[in-house]
């Protein structure tokens, strides 16, 4: 049986406070920010300390972040010490996704293979733009930014830990220039 620690997913980090009523400004660690909206319970952890269970009183989007108010901690004085803590939630509280959608924790670390160039690196990061997500791949050719669209991302094999892509000229540096 897995321990509670193994069942938790790092959602983001408390980046600051907002207002006087104890709202925490949470910066999501991936594009999965909707997941926190309906979580019945979250956990806060500072460094190597054990996570502490908290119940959300209010959760809302605000300028690319999430504002989180916790039950019983509804003043700025009560939450200032929480800045810098990781925000975690249970895997079991994540909503079900459709077949072609993935959570970031499921694909981070995949080996990325281009159809014509072969292995180009490891999927190490992701960020969102107004148009779509961007995958950050690092490998022998340096950092490659791949738009997360069907035109470029052909297959994601979670079990095989591999992403197959078809990238156009110019998106991948020429090996002779690296």
Buried (B, 14 or more C-beta within 10 A) or exposed (E): EEEEEEBBBBBBBBBBBBEEBBBBBBBBBBBBBEBBEEBEEBBBBBEEEEBEEBEBBEBEEEEEBBBBBBEEBBEBEBBEEBBEBBBBBBEEBBEEEEEEEBBBBEBBEBBBBBEEEEEBBBBBBBEBEEEEBBBBBBBEBEEBEBBBEEEBBEEBEEEEEBBBBEBEEEEBBEEEEE
